[in-house]
Amino acid sequence: MKKRPFATPEKLREIARQYPTPFHLYDEKGIRENARALYEAFSWNKGYREYFAVKATPNPFLIGILKEYGCGCDCSSLTELMISEALGITGEGVMFSSNNTPAMEYDLANRLGAIINLDDITHIDYLEKTIGKLPKKICCRFNPGGLFQISNSIMDNPGDAKYGMTKEQITEAFRILQKKGVEEFGIHAFLVSNTVTNDYYPMLSKVLFELAVTLKKETGANIRFINLSGGIGIPYRPDQEANNIAIIGEGVRKVYEEIFDPAGMTDVAIYTELGRFMTGPYGCLVTTAVHEKHIYKDYVGVDACAVNLMRPAMYGAYHHISVVGKEDAPEDHLYDVVGSLCENNDKFAIDRKLPAVETGDLLVIHDTGAHGFSMGYNYNGKLRSAEILLKTDGSFELIRRAETPKDYFATFDEFPIYEKLVK
Ligand SMILES: *Cc1c(COP(=O)(O)O)cnc(C)c1O
């Protein structure tokens, strides 16, 4: 399917006249429609809740929109917990799914009343030493090891992942936790990232529901929820077909009825911790072509760089690019689209067919709404961009300003050099 920006060329130009590029632009309408569809897909499950993975897009304005639909926050760091708290999302609205967790973060999660998701059996003692009495409800993260396969294709290799507990450990953990007074349990696993198939959640459900039945039998634990975590992907490439969340929800329901109904576990809530699926397609990076260069290859140099979107440099990830106003022009030029870092991997696209690009053209880099801005960094002293929300009524609003050199130098503020840096 042809990928088009969610904003018209006129709107993109209008925004770019008011706010200098580069910036990340988010589509309120898309975020709302998708959140509604997700809740609809799981409406068969009474306790269903999405905990938005804050790390995907830690902007309080966007998370505030998701909150309207009932979403909580999946946090794994101090500042993510602080965002959640500032939005009034506390108590069981917070899932704290971290790993290798510092004590201070457990402490804040506990003070907020978050559901704590233990990544390892040794964290039972660590948590108890940190917060004193354990909470009444706790979650444990499972890692089945081996390879995770759907039909004949290997999706990922959990045996190689640092997360979660083995089957033996999670069983033991449930026993220990019960002895320490924990009364309600959850089970969590995140086995594959960015799956573009409707089968992942149902397959994962089978693994986790069967584990839940076994754990209940073996330990007598009262299992209150299964957290399917993240991993529902988005079609970054034009030839990929998007997941259908309604089909995914039905798929999970079928497995639920097959496994939980006969076991009499019909009041177990389903939780998700989606990030990419919630905001990924509803954000883009808008940038201006500032240079062209012709040596052994043809380059378009833009005013964004890998600090604004790290995925292509880090994973070789594909992000579709539209040249604004030339959406239907023939793609008869072959370019590398590059940023300005002194790093040869600072390329948004390599050997990409695009219409002829002229300096001054606006380029839209698609699907940056999750793991885009949030993975930003400051290498080469580059500054983070603004974030702008295109609202449902067509107006737009700055929801995070761009960094200035003053922000970059802020951590020198106790030193005499500071005055010279920011003068
Ligand atoms: C990153 C992460 C998520 C979200 O993953 P997506 O691929 O964005 O859906 C959810 N849960 C945990 C624990 C994570 O680390």
Ligand as a Chemical Component Dictionary entry (heavy atoms), coordinates in Angstrom:
data_LIG
# 
_chem_comp.id                   LIG 
_chem_comp.type                 NON-POLYMER 
_chem_comp.pdbx_formal_charge   0 
_chem_comp.three_letter_code    LIG 
# 
loop_
_chem_comp_atom.comp_id 
_chem_comp_atom.atom_id 
_chem_comp_atom.alt_atom_id 
_chem_comp_atom.type_symbol 
_chem_comp_atom.charge 
_chem_comp_atom.model_Cartn_x 
_chem_comp_atom.model_Cartn_y 
_chem_comp_atom.model_Cartn_z 
_chem_comp_atom.pdbx_ordinal 
LIG C1 C1 C 0 9.728  -1.899 25.205 1  
LIG C2 C2 C 0 8.759  -2.600 26.060 2  
LIG C3 C3 C 0 7.399  -2.636 25.730 3  
LIG C4 C4 C 0 6.858  -2.039 24.467 4  
LIG O1 O1 O 0 7.320  -2.666 23.337 5  
LIG P1 P1 P 0 6.742  -2.313 21.892 6  
LIG O2 O2 O 0 7.573  -3.128 20.981 7  
LIG O3 O3 O 0 6.925  -0.860 21.713 8  
LIG O4 O4 O 0 5.310  -2.706 21.900 9  
LIG C5 C5 C 0 6.542  -3.263 26.615 10 
LIG N1 N1 N 0 6.982  -3.841 27.737 11 
LIG C6 C6 C 0 8.279  -3.834 28.097 12 
LIG C7 C7 C 0 8.687  -4.468 29.374 13 
LIG C8 C8 C 0 9.199  -3.227 27.265 14 
LIG O5 O5 O 0 10.498 -3.239 27.608 15 
# 
loop_
_chem_comp_bond.comp_id 
_chem_comp_bond.atom_id_1 
_chem_comp_bond.atom_id_2 
_chem_comp_bond.value_order 
_chem_comp_bond.pdbx_ordinal 
LIG C1 C2 SING 1  
LIG C2 C3 SING 2  
LIG C2 C8 DOUB 3  
LIG C3 C4 SING 4  
LIG C3 C5 DOUB 5  
LIG C4 O1 SING 6  
LIG O1 P1 SING 7  
LIG P1 O2 DOUB 8  
LIG P1 O3 SING 9  
LIG P1 O4 SING 10 
LIG C5 N1 SING 11 
LIG N1 C6 DOUB 12 
LIG C6 C7 SING 13 
LIG C6 C8 SING 14 
LIG C8 O5 SING 15 
# 
